Amino acid sequence: MFPEVLTEGYKTFLGERLPNERRKYEALGAGQQPEVLLIGCCDSRVAPEVIFDTGPGQIFTIRNVANIVPPAEDNKGESHHGTSSALEFAVVALKVKHIVVMGHATCGGIKAAGMGSDPLSSGNYIGNWVSLVEPAKRKLADAGDHKDKEGYLTRLEYAMIGQSLENLMTFDFVRKAVEAGELHLHGAHFGIATGELRVRDPKTGEFQSVVARDGQSLNPSALIHCS
Ligand SMILES: [Zn+2]
């Protein structure tokens, strides 16, 4: 049996969204022109299309464990780069105007990196992948932060978003597009339980809430920064 959660959802799509948006889908059949590449975590609680209320064709999305961008590698065809290949396509072929790296609260991948965890299989794929968090851990350690301090994992989530933004600039096609003013990089963090979105200020590395104090409107000053 195909999973019921999907069958039921598809029924709704077929009965409501598709008839309402048939023209949009027909147009999208010819191709996509999303302006935003969003790199998020594969965590089921952090669905970009839900958080940003977007429809098909609007966000080109890469989701992996802990929303990590690895540094560029000259792989000469010897290894397989899922994230880097999608990045290459989004920037070079689709010419997206923005890349958003979006982390989130209580991220299991960041926790595995920050607290250490036993391999889940002999391949230790997660351990190897989240070893990319090491530079962010070192930066926190250099500032006197460590895993026994309260809120450490949140700070590591923030720091790794910054590290991923740095790693993005190691790809020559990203760096050139940014330097030409054609591409803008952003960091964001989703609070899950609170629904609060924070955006990274590239000048300070601080994450500022985009939700105003009234809890309903937007805080414009958090939204104006671009790197
Ligand atoms: Zn996560």
Residues whose N, C-alpha, C, O or C-beta is under 5 A from the ligand:
A	BS01	ZN	C41 D43 A66 C107 G108 G109
